[in-house]
Structure formats: structure tokens, C-alpha cells
Amino acid sequence: MGNEASYPLEMCSHFAFRIYDMDKDGYISNGELFQVLKMMVGNNLKDTQLQQIVDKTIINADKDGDGRISFEEFCAIEKAKPIKCGTFGATSLQQRYLATGDFAGNLHIWNLEAPEVPVYSVKGHKEIINTIDGVGGLGIGEGAPEIVTGSRDGTVKVWDPRQKDDPVANMEPVQGENKRDCWTVAFGNAYNQEERVVCAGYDNGDIKLFDLRNMSLRWETNIKNGVCSLEFDRKDISMNKLVATSLEGKFHVFDMRTQHPTKGFASVSEKAHKSTVWQVRHLPQNREVFLTAGGAGSLHLWKYEYPIQRSKKDSEGVEMGVAGSVSLLQNVTLSTQPVSSLDWSPDKRGLCICSSFDQMVRVLIVTKLHKI
């Protein structure tokens, strides 16, 4: 797979602190914070604007009043309710606001430079928010910035951070229908100002595709095992492929270009891991390559191959999709515990990070991706 470095969570905090503590005296000064942030934001902010942010950050974090931030103060950002999930997907590169869902069903948006009080707060769900995704920020996806949340209460809600209190869309079971635990959500099809879909996966294996333009259920299927993770190969293009991972070690790749009226989307499935496939992430630089994280502590790198023809006519002359195939490129076992989260760098091809239940964060380099 490539090179790997792993760090306990406490050590990660020390690494982050040392980035800012440039003179290594055990404190972050006003000047040090300014210099590091200046390197991060470049010319996106004027020096006067950046200095205001630095001053406010020092004031908020400096509990003992000495004008500096100690390591203890650096680590002291704690919240009343445990946070379950988060995303930067609906924020700009300049703001970098973090949207989070917590165990009490609250949706908060935080300015990490002044994290004491959220800039946006709403009681989004009656129970824990299991999953969150964002679109329209970070230069990804056309249209307004939006956040989608999925909860144990069975509802999937779409939020516009510019609109207080109420969701812009609420997908919930009809009265009398069983409420299933929503485990994963994903935005897609955001290729222009009007089009946008949300895909949701549930504990009973249901996958539902909601069309936000028409406010309708566009498609649904069941993969027989709880859906742990969903991701479109790209959010900001016309729907192309969707990967769904599940319990019992399987994942499914759906070709989303051709929808048959009764058969839906063509798909191929693969037994990927010895246990639950917790997450999938597509390589930003090549959408046919994706990485899956498994319950046995392993990562698997896959490539999707398109068929010669992506569609054909059925016996009645109606267009239907044709699924391709997947091939395993590489795999590695990192831990005896499940790898629960992973992400790729959008800037450096092959650089990725993952976390696991052994409380380790691992940074990896996957090499030779340019040759695939």
C-alpha cells in the first residue's frame, strides 16, 4: 500500500500544538499564531483581518490571562454533548466552519477560531445524529451550501445554514411505517444550480435516493445488510457511480447513469473484508479508484472497470444499465481493531488518513497511483 505512520490521539494533539509553537517554548504567542495562519490562508485574507482573528482566538483560549496559549488551553475545547459526526462540506475555504451532529440530536456549526459558542445551532433530531454530509462549500458542487443529517429517529433532513430553525427538506417515514435507523447520508448530482440529490442508507439494508429538485423519492433498493457508508464518486457531476458498504463485509457499486423504470440501477457487489466495511472514499484525482475500511483493521484499494457498453435495451426496448467490474489493487492490515474513518488529501495524490478503534490515527501514502 505504501508508507504508514501511526500516532495515538494524544500525540496528534502534541503534533498540532508544535506546528503553532514555532520557538518551542511551550506556548503559542500572538505572533506565532499569525505566522502559521498566514501560511495557511495566503492572500485570501488581508493582514488586518487575519490579525483580528488571531487576537480574538488568543483572548478566547487564554484562560490564565498571560496573553499566550499553553498546551492545556490548546486542548481545552470541550462540549456538553459528545459529537458523533462532522463535515466541512458546506463551508468556504476561507471560513472553514465545522458542522457537527451530536448524541442529543443537535446540529451545530462552529467557527474553530472562536469555538465557545456555535455560529449556528438547531435541535435537528429527536435522537442521535449518526451521519452528516455537506455540499456547496470548499469549491465542490454548484448551488447553495447545504448540510444533510441522518438520525436514529428515522428522518433525513437537509439544512441551509442561512435559514434558522427549520430544515429545507425533511424525509421521514409515512405515518404507520416503521422508522429505521439512518446510518449514512451522501450528497450527489450537484452539477448545476438546480439539480441535487441525497442518498441515505439504513440499518435494515434500505438505500433511498431523494431528488431535492422535485422533492420526491427517486429510487430505493435493499442490499440485505445494514448500510454503513455511501459515497458518490463525485458530488459535483451528473450522477455517475455510487458505492454502498455494509455489514458482513460486502460493498456494492451502482452505475447511476441509466435508471430502468422497474429494475433501477445496475450494480456489482464484492465480498471485500472479513467483517463490516465501515467506510468508502474515492480518490479525488481518479474517481474510478476507491478505498474501503474494514472491521478487521484493514484497508482495501479497488479500481472500477466500465463495461464496453454502459447501457442496453431490455426485451421491451427500454434502456437499462450494465454494471462493470471491480478489481483489488492492494490491501494492508493496519490494526486488530476496526478502521472506522478515512479520508484522502485533495491536494497530494495518495496521501490519506484513517482512524481506528485502537485510538490511533494513521497517515499513509499510497504510491504508484499515477500508473493506474
C-alpha positions in Angstrom: 0.0 0.0 0.0 2.9 2.4 0.7 4.3 4.1 3.8 2.5 4.4 7.1 2.8 6.4 10.3 0.5 5.9 13.2 0.0 8.1 16.3 -2.0 8.0 19.5 -4.7 10.7 19.6 -2.9 12.5 22.5 0.3 12.6 20.4 -1.7 14.1 17.5 -2.6 17.0 19.8 1.0 17.5 20.6 1.9 17.5 16.9 -0.7 20.1 16.1 0.4 22.2 19.0 4.0 22.1 17.9 3.1 23.4 14.4 2.0 26.7 16.1 4.6 26.7 18.8 7.4 27.8 16.4 10.0 28.7 19.0 9.3 25.5 21.1 8.9 27.4 24.4 5.7 25.5 25.2 3.4 28.4 24.3 1.7 29.8 21.2 2.2 33.6 21.0 0.1 36.1 19.1 2.9 36.4 16.5 3.4 32.7 16.1 -0.3 32.1 15.5 -0.4 34.9 13.0 2.6 33.5 11.1 1.2 30.0 10.9 -2.3 31.1 9.8 -0.7 33.4 7.3 1.0 30.4 5.7 -2.3 28.6 5.6 -4.6 31.3 4.2 -2.1 33.0 1.9 -3.6 36.1 0.3 -7.2 35.0 1.0 -7.4 37.4 3.9 -5.9 40.8 4.5 -3.3 41.1 7.3 -5.7 43.3 9.3 -8.5 40.8 9.0 -6.1 37.9 10.0 -4.8 39.9 12.9 -8.4 40.4 14.2 -8.9 36.6 14.0 -5.7 36.0 15.9 -6.4 38.5 18.6 -9.9 37.0 19.2 -8.6 33.5 19.2 -5.9 34.3 21.8 -8.5 36.1 24.0 -10.9 33.2 23.9 -8.4 30.5 24.5 -6.2 32.3 27.1 -7.7 31.3 30.4 -4.9 32.4 32.7 -4.6 35.9 31.1 -0.9 35.7 30.2 -1.5 36.6 26.5 -0.4 33.2 25.3 -1.9 29.7 24.7 -0.5 26.8 26.6 -0.9 23.2 25.6 -3.6 22.7 28.2 -5.5 25.7 26.9 -5.0 24.4 23.4 -6.7 21.1 24.3 -9.5 22.6 26.4 -12.2 22.9 23.8 -14.9 20.6 25.2 -18.6 20.5 24.6 -21.5 19.4 26.8 -22.7 16.7 24.4 -20.5 14.1 22.7 -20.1 14.8 19.0 -20.9 11.9 16.6 -20.1 13.3 13.2 -18.8 16.4 11.4 -18.2 17.9 8.0 -16.6 21.0 6.3 -18.5 20.3 3.1 -20.9 23.3 3.3 -18.3 26.0 4.2 -16.0 28.1 2.2 -12.2 27.6 2.1 -11.8 31.0 3.8 -14.3 30.4 6.7 -13.7 26.6 7.3 -16.7 26.3 9.6 -17.2 22.8 11.0 -20.8 21.4 11.1 -21.4 18.7 13.7 -24.1 16.4 14.9 -24.2 15.2 18.5 -25.7 12.5 20.6 -28.7 14.7 21.7 -29.8 15.4 18.1 -28.3 18.9 17.8 -26.8 20.3 14.7 -24.1 23.0 15.4 -21.8 24.9 13.1 -18.6 26.1 14.7 -16.1 28.8 14.0 -13.0 26.9 15.1 -11.2 30.1 15.8 -13.9 31.1 18.4 -15.4 27.7 19.4 -17.1 28.7 22.6 -20.5 29.4 21.0 -21.7 27.9 17.7 -22.5 30.3 14.9 -25.5 28.2 14.0 -27.5 25.9 16.3 -30.7 23.9 15.9 -32.3 20.9 17.6 -32.3 18.9 14.4 -33.5 15.5 15.5 -35.2 13.7 18.4 -32.3 11.2 18.8 -28.6 10.9 18.0 -27.4 12.3 14.6 -25.5 9.3 13.2 -24.3 10.9 10.0 -23.7 14.2 8.2 -22.6 15.5 4.8 -22.2 18.9 3.2 -22.2 20.3 -0.3 -21.8 23.7 -2.0 -18.7 24.6 0.0 -14.9 24.0 -0.5 -15.5 24.7 -4.2 -17.3 21.4 -4.6 -20.8 21.4 -6.1 -23.0 24.0 -7.6 -25.7 25.8 -5.8 -26.3 26.9 -2.2 -24.3 25.4 0.7 -26.4 22.7 2.4 -26.0 20.1 5.1 -27.8 16.8 5.3 -28.2 14.8 8.6 -29.5 11.3 9.3 -30.6 10.1 12.7 -31.7 7.2 14.7 -35.2 8.8 14.7 -35.6 7.6 11.1 -35.5 11.1 9.5 -33.2 12.6 6.9 -33.1 16.4 6.9 -31.4 19.0 4.7 -30.4 22.3 6.2 -29.4 25.6 4.7 -27.1 27.4 7.2 -28.6 30.7 6.1 -32.0 29.7 7.3 -32.6 29.3 11.0 -34.5 26.6 12.9 -36.3 24.7 10.1 -34.9 22.3 7.5 -35.3 23.0 3.8 -36.3 19.3 3.3 -37.4 16.6 5.7 -37.6 13.0 4.5 -39.3 10.8 7.1 -41.4 7.5 7.0 -45.1 7.9 6.4 -47.4 7.5 9.4 -47.6 3.9 10.4 -44.4 2.8 8.7 -41.5 1.6 10.8 -38.8 4.1 11.5 -35.4 2.7 10.6 -32.1 3.9 12.0 -30.3 6.1 9.3 -26.6 5.3 9.4 -25.2 7.2 6.4 -26.1 10.0 4.0 -24.4 11.5 0.9 -25.0 14.4 -1.5 -24.6 14.0 -5.2 -25.6 15.2 -8.7 -24.8 18.8 -7.7 -23.6 19.8 -11.2 -25.7 22.9 -11.6 -27.8 25.4 -9.6 -31.0 23.3 -9.7 -30.0 19.6 -9.5 -29.1 17.9 -6.3 -29.8 14.5 -4.7 -29.4 12.9 -1.3 -28.8 9.2 -0.8 -29.5 7.6 2.6 -28.6 4.2 4.0 -30.4 2.5 6.8 -29.8 -0.3 9.4 -32.1 -2.8 7.6 -30.2 -2.5 4.2 -32.5 0.1 2.6 -30.9 2.6 0.3 -33.1 5.6 -0.7 -32.3 8.2 -3.3 -34.1 11.6 -2.8 -34.4 14.1 -5.6 -34.2 17.5 -3.9 -35.3 19.4 -7.0 -38.6 17.6 -7.3 -38.8 16.8 -3.5 -39.5 13.1 -4.3 -38.2 9.6 -3.7 -36.4 8.8 -7.0 -35.3 5.2 -6.3 -34.9 2.7 -3.5 -33.4 -0.7 -3.1 -32.3 -3.1 -0.3 -28.9 -4.8 -0.1 -29.9 -7.1 2.8 -27.4 -5.9 5.3 -27.1 -2.6 7.2 -25.6 0.2 5.1 -22.6 1.7 6.8 -21.3 4.1 4.2 -22.4 5.7 1.0 -20.4 7.9 -1.4 -20.8 9.1 -5.0 -17.6 9.1 -6.9 -18.0 12.8 -7.3 -20.6 15.2 -5.8 -20.4 17.9 -8.4 -21.0 15.9 -11.6 -24.1 14.3 -13.1 -24.6 11.1 -11.1 -22.0 8.5 -12.3 -21.4 5.8 -9.7 -22.5 5.2 -6.1 -20.7 2.9 -3.7 -22.5 1.4 -0.7 -20.7 -0.6 2.0 -22.4 -2.8 4.5 -22.2 -5.3 7.4 -20.9 -8.8 6.6 -18.0 -7.5 4.5 -19.8 -6.6 1.3 -19.9 -3.5 -0.9 -22.0 -2.6 -3.9 -21.2 -0.3 -6.8 -24.2 1.2 -8.7 -24.0 2.6 -12.2 -26.1 5.8 -11.7 -26.2 6.9 -15.4 -29.1 4.8 -16.5 -32.2 4.1 -14.4 -34.6 1.4 -15.5 -38.3 2.0 -14.6 -38.6 -1.3 -12.7 -35.1 -2.7 -12.3 -33.5 0.6 -11.1 -29.7 1.0 -11.4 -27.3 -1.8 -12.5 -24.9 -2.9 -9.8 -22.0 -5.2 -9.0 -21.2 -6.4 -5.5 -17.9 -7.7 -3.9 -17.1 -9.5 -0.7 -14.4 -7.1 0.4 -13.4 -7.7 4.0 -13.9 -10.4 6.6 -16.2 -8.2 8.6 -18.1 -4.9 8.4 -16.9 -2.4 5.7 -17.1 0.8 7.7 -16.4 3.4 5.1 -15.6 4.1 1.5 -13.7 7.1 0.0 -13.0 7.8 -3.7 -9.6 9.1 -4.8 -10.1 12.8 -5.6 -7.7 12.6 -8.5 -9.2 9.5 -10.1 -12.9 8.7 -9.5 -12.5 5.0 -10.6 -10.2 4.3 -7.6 -11.6 3.9 -4.1 -10.5 2.8 -0.7 -12.6 0.7 1.8 -12.0 0.4 5.5 -12.8 -2.8 7.3 -13.8 -4.1 10.7 -10.8 -6.4 10.8 -8.4 -3.4 10.7 -7.6 -3.5 7.0 -7.8 -1.1 4.1 -8.5 -2.3 0.5 -7.8 -0.3 -2.6 -10.1 -1.0 -5.6 -10.5 0.0 -9.2 -13.8 0.1 -11.1 -13.7 -1.0 -14.8 -16.5 0.2 -17.0 -18.2 -2.4 -19.4 -17.8 -2.0 -23.1 -21.3 -0.5 -23.2 -22.8 1.1 -20.1 -26.4 0.5 -21.3 -28.5 -1.8 -23.4 -32.2 -2.3 -24.3 -34.3 -4.9 -22.5 -36.7 -7.2 -24.2 -39.3 -4.4 -24.3 -36.8 -1.9 -25.8 -36.3 0.1 -22.6 -32.8 1.3 -21.7 -31.2 -0.4 -18.7 -27.7 0.0 -17.2 -24.9 -2.5 -17.4 -22.6 -3.0 -14.4 -18.9 -3.0 -14.7 -16.4 -4.9 -12.6 -14.1 -4.2 -9.7 -10.6 -5.4 -9.1 -8.5 -5.4 -5.9 -5.3 -3.3 -6.4 -3.8 -3.6 -2.9 -4.7 -4.3 0.7 -3.0 -3.8 4.1 -3.8 -4.7 7.7 -3.1 -1.8 10.0 -4.7 -2.9 13.3 -6.5 -5.6 15.1 -9.4 -3.2 15.6 -11.8 -1.8 13.0 -10.7 1.2 10.9 -13.8 3.4 11.3 -12.9 6.5 9.4 -10.7 7.6 6.5 -10.1 10.4 4.0 -7.9 11.4 1.1 -6.0 14.6 0.6 -7.5 16.7 -2.2 -4.1 18.2 -2.9 -1.5 15.4 -2.6 -2.4 12.3 -4.6 -2.1 9.2 -2.5 -1.9 10.9 0.9 -4.6 9.6 3.2 -5.5 9.5 6.9 -7.5 7.0 8.9 -8.6 6.4 12.5 -9.4 3.1 14.2 -10.9 1.7 17.4 -7.4 1.3 19.0 -7.4 5.1 19.4 -4.7 5.5 16.7 -4.6 8.0 13.8 -2.6 6.8 10.9 -1.2 8.8 8.0 -0.5 6.8 4.9 1.0 7.3 1.4 -0.4 5.1 -1.4 2.2 5.0 -4.2 2.1 4.5 -8.0 -1.5 5.7 -8.3 -0.5 7.7 -11.4 0.2 4.4 -13.2 -3.3 3.0 -12.7 
